[in-house]
């Protein structure tokens, strides 16, 4: 007859005759995790919810996990009862590992980064000066603008200034929003004349000018944005990080380039005498366009933008793999299309063009600048488009899933923080 013995987990009784369980409990007793009684029974101060499944494992079965159990608790029970991970069947992998722990850690790290940016490097509340307190208040308003009224006003003003400069920059490229230049500079030679008048964009730069009122408005807005940048540097508690921050560098460059653009617009003689400056103007314009990135910084103050940023950070592997797969398939289908259309003199002059066609087809953009004209070319194009649809669907689903998970975790954490704050207020 088997020797049965009782196991009590916080009053819940279990009966078994497993020798393996008895040996394990003896070992736990020696380590102080279990108490062996005189009659041979055992007592453990432990949650009994999963113990039925523990007994199943020691009876020769798999260690199945019930739905709805905390994944972290399941792993802790596995470790406590010394059950190998291999004992968990694949039907229970989701229960065991679906804990969203990494999502919560990413959100908490983001919050800690904000707190680290707000707090001074050397904390000393007792001796904190009035000036330091003002700095901390301003710093909090900049980093976490929705935390107080000052931050909201600051965010609104900076957003308005940024949108104004961007709007001015855009409409300055429209002929209808420019006025005729009163004194058109004399062109020194025919080469310079052809250089400007052969391109409508260069001609506009020469014969039309941005209205003075708009130049003043743009200059004032950029000046205020420069003041904003300087204030944020002064109140920052991590000045080294501030100086080497890419977004801050871009903002400073954009402000400087704005005044350079205004100078060139009001002094076209510099361009006429040095046509090679047109290349520099293209570079200046392109870099000045980076001012739009400031909108991303402003948007980053919202929870949704923070979550989107975390989503891309968590999905970088799948995105990198997507780029690799796109490159491989673009090359394969590009080469295939080149040889498929080889006998047609009007299409795909080289493999480079056919790879370009494959890229825009796989990404479902389809510019239509190059396309096949043979029957086999149509078949190849159809296959390329179908493969492109399949490739795009996979990363979109992953990004959507990651964003949904992070957003839910963020929502739950905000509810937790709100409840915690409410409880602390009651205690106070």
N, C-alpha and C positions, 0 to 999 in steps of 0.2 A: 504494500500500500504506500502511495506517495506521501511524503512528509510535507504537508501544507503548513504555511505560516502566513501571518497577517502583516500587511503593510498599511500604515496609517499616514495619510498626507493631509494634515490639517483637519483631522476628524473623518475624512473620507476613507473608508476601509476597502482594501483590495486583498484578495486571497490568491496565492499562487504556490506552485511547488517547484518552480524553475530553479535549478541549481545555479545557473548563470546569474540570475537576479540576486540570489542569496550571496554569492561571492562578491558581486558588485556592491551590495549593501554593506557587507562586512568591510570592504575597502573604504567605502564612504564613511563608515562609523569610525574607523581609525583616523580618517582625515578630519573628523568633526562635523561632517555634513549630514550625518544620520545618527540616530540614537537607538542602540540595540537594547531591548528590554530583557528582563530575566527569563521570561517564558519563550524567548526566541523570536518575538515579534519585533517590528521596526517602526520607528516614527520619524517622519521628515517634515520639517516646516517648509513645505513647497506646494506650489499650485498643482492640483491634481488633474487639471483639464486634459493634459496630454499623456497621462500615465497609462491609460488603457492601450495607447498606441505603442508605448514603451514595452509593455508586457507582450504585445503582439510580436514585436521585433525579437525579444528574447525567447519567444516560443517558436521561432523559426520562420516568421513571416517578414514581410517588408515593413518599413516604418512609414506608414501612410500618415498624411496630415489632413486634418479637417479644414474645410473652407471657412474663411472668416477669422482664422487665427493670425495673430501678429507674426510676421515673418522673423522679426528679431527675436521674439520669444521662442519661436520654433528652433532657431539656430542655437539659442542658449540652452534649451532642453537637450538638444542633440549633443552639445558639448558636455553638459553635466552628467548625462547618462552614458557618456563615452560610446556613442553610437556613430559609426563612420558615415560620412556623407554618401558613400556608395549604397547605403541601405535605403536611401530615399528613392522611390521609383520616379520615373520621368513624369508621371501624371501629377506629381506634387511639387515639381520645380517652381511653378508659378507661386504657390502658397509660400514656399520657403524663401524665395528671393525677391518677391514683389513687395518691397518695403518703402520705395521712394526715398530711401535714406540719403542717397546722393543728391537728390533734388532739394531736400530740406537743407542739407549741408551747403549747397551752392547758394541758396537764398540767405542763409545765416552768414556766410562769408561776405556776401554783398552788403548786408547790413553792418557787419563789423568793419568793412572798408569805409562805409560812410561815417560810422562813429569815430574811426581812427582819423578820418580827415577833419572831423569837427573838433575833437579834443586836442588840446595842446600837447606837444611832445613831452613836456615835463609837467605833470599834473601836480598842482599844489593849491587846492581850493582855499586853504586858510589864508594864504598870502597873495591870492590872486588880486591884481590891481583892477581898477575900474576900466582901464584901457584894455586889459586882457579880456574882461567880461564882454566889452563892446565887440572886440574882435571875434570872440566865440559866437556871439549872437549873430553878427554879420556872416560869419563862416557857415553857421547852421542855415541861415537864410539862403545862402548860395548853393550849398550842397543838398539840402533837403528843403526846397522852397515851399512845399505844401505844409510844413510844420508850423508856420506862423504867417501873420499878415504881411510883414516886411518881405518875406521870401516870395509870396505870391505877387506883390507889387513889383518887386525886382524882376521876377521872371517875366511878367507882362511887359514891362518897359524894354527889357533886353530883346524879347521876342518881337516887339513892335519895331524896334530899331533894325534888327536883323532882316525882318521881312521887307522893311522899307528899302534898305540897301540892295537886297536881292531883286526887288521889283524894279528899282532904278536901273540896275545893271542889265536886266532883261530888256526893258523897253528902250534902253539906249541903242539897241541893235536894230530898231525899227526906223525906217526912213520917215514915217509919218510923225514920229515923236522927236525928230531932230529938226533944227532950223538951218537955213542956208548960211554958210559962213560968209561974213562980210568981206574979209580980205583973204581971198584964196592965194596961197603962196605960189610964186612963179616956179614952174618946173624947169630945171636946168637943161634938160636934153630930151631927145625923143625916147630914149630907153626908159627914163624915169616916167615920161608921159604914158608909154605903153604899160609900164609896170602898174600904174594906178588905175588907168582907164580900161584895162583889159579885164579887170575883176571888179564887179559892182560893189563888193564889200570894201575893197580898198578905196574905191571912188567915193563911197559914202563917208569914209573916214576923212577924206581930203576936203570935200566940198560942203559937208554938213557938220554941224556941231551940236553938242548937247546943250539945251537951254541953260543959261546961267543959274536960274532958280533951282533947277534940278541938281546941278553940280554943287551948289551951296548946300542943298538938303542932304545930298549924299555925303559930302564932306563933314557936315555936322554930325550926322548919324554915325559915321565911322569914327569920328573923334570921340563921341560918347562911348562907343564900343571899346575904344582904346582905353578910356578912363575906367570902364568896367573891368577890363583885363588887368589894369594896374592895381585896382582896388582888390581884386581877387588874389593877386600876388602878395600884396601887403598883408592881408588878413590870413593868408594861408599859413598853416602850421607845419606844412611839409614843403618848403620852398624849393628844395632840390627836385622833388618829384614834380612839382608844378612846372619848373623850368624845362624839364625833359619830357613833359607830356606832349604827345604828338598833336593833339587837338589844340592845345594852347599855342604851340609853334605855328600851326596853320592859321589860327586866328590872328596872331601878330603879323604874319606874312601878308594875310589878306588886307589888313588895315593899312600896312605900308604900301602895298601895291595899289590900293584904292587912290591914295594921294598921287602916286606915280601915274596912274591912268588919267587922273584929272589934269596933271601937268602936261602930259602928251596931247590930250584932247584940246587944250587951250594953246598949245605951241606946236602946230603941225609942221613948222619949219624943220624941226629936229628930224622928222620922218622923211621929209622931202630931200633934205641934204644927205640923209643916210638911209636909203631904201632897205638896206640890210636889217634895219631896226624892226622891220615888219615881222621878222621871225621872232624877235624878242617880244614884240607886242602880242603875238600869238601865245607865247609861253606865259606872259604876264596875265593875259585874259583867262587862260586855262587855270592858272594857279589862283587867280582871284575868284574863279567860279567855285573854288573849294569853300568859299564862305558859306555855301549851302550846308556844309557839314555841321555848322553851328546849330542848325535846326535839330540835328540828331542829338547833340548835347542837351538842348532844351527838352527834347522829347524824352531823353533818358531820365529825366526827373519823374516821369510817370511810371507806375508799376508795370504797365503793359510793355513799355520799351525795355525796362530792366529784364523782364521775363523773356522777351524776344532775344535780347543779347545773350542771356544764359542759355536759351534754346540753341542758338548757333554755336556757342561754346561747347555744349554737350554733344552736338551733332557734327563736330568737325571731322570725325573719322568717316562718317557716311558721305559727307560732302566731298571730302578729299577722294574717296573711292569713286564717287560719281564723276568727278573731273577725270580721273584716270580711265574709267570705262568709256566716257564720252570721247576721250582722245583716241582710245584704241578703235572704237567702232567708227569714228569719223575717218580715221586713216584707212580702215578696211573698206568701208563703203565708198570713200573718195577714190581710192585706187581702183575699186571695182567699176565705178561709174566711168572713170577715165577710159578704161579698156573696153567697156561696153559701148561707149560712144566714139571709139577711136576712129572709125571709118567715116564719121560725120565731121566735116571740116569746120562747121559753124559752132560747135559746142565744145566746151571744156578744153582750152588750148594746152593746159598742163595739169599735172596732178595737184599742184597747189590750189588752183581754182576749184577743182573737183572736191578737194577736202573742205574748202570753204563752203561749197554747196552742201556737203554732207553735214557740216556743223549746223547750218541754218535750217536744214531739214530735220535733223535729229532733235533739235531744240524746238521744233514746230514753229519757227519764225517764218521761214519761207519767203525771202525777199523777192524772188522771181527774177533776179538779174541773170541767173544761169539756170538752165533747165534742160532735161534730155528731150530728144526728138525721135528716138527710135523705139521700137516695141520693147526690146530688151531693156532699154533705158527706163521706160515707164515701169516695167516690172521691178527693176532695181530700186527705183525711187519709191515705189509702194512699200517694198520691204524695209527700206531705210526709215520711212515715216512711221511704220508700225513698231519697229524697234525703238525709235525715239519716244513714242508714246509710252511704251512699256518702261523705258529707263526713267522717264520723268516722273511717272506715277509713284515709283518706289521711294525716292527721297522725300517727295512731298508728303507722303503718308507718314514717314518717320518724323519729319519736322512737325507735322500737325500733332502727332501723338506726344512728342516731347513737350511741345508748347502747352498742350492740354494738361499734361501731368504737372508741369511746373506752375501753371496758372492755378490749378486746384490746390497744389501744395502751398502756394503763396496765399491763397484765400483762406485756407485753414489756419495757416500761421498767423495771419492778421487777426483772425477771430480769437486765436489763443492769446495773442499779445493784448488784445482789447480786454479779454476776460481777466487776464493777469493784472493789467493796470487797474481795472475796476475793483478787483479784490484787494490790491494794495491800498487803494484809496479808502476802502471800508476799514481796513486795519488802522490806517492813519487817523 
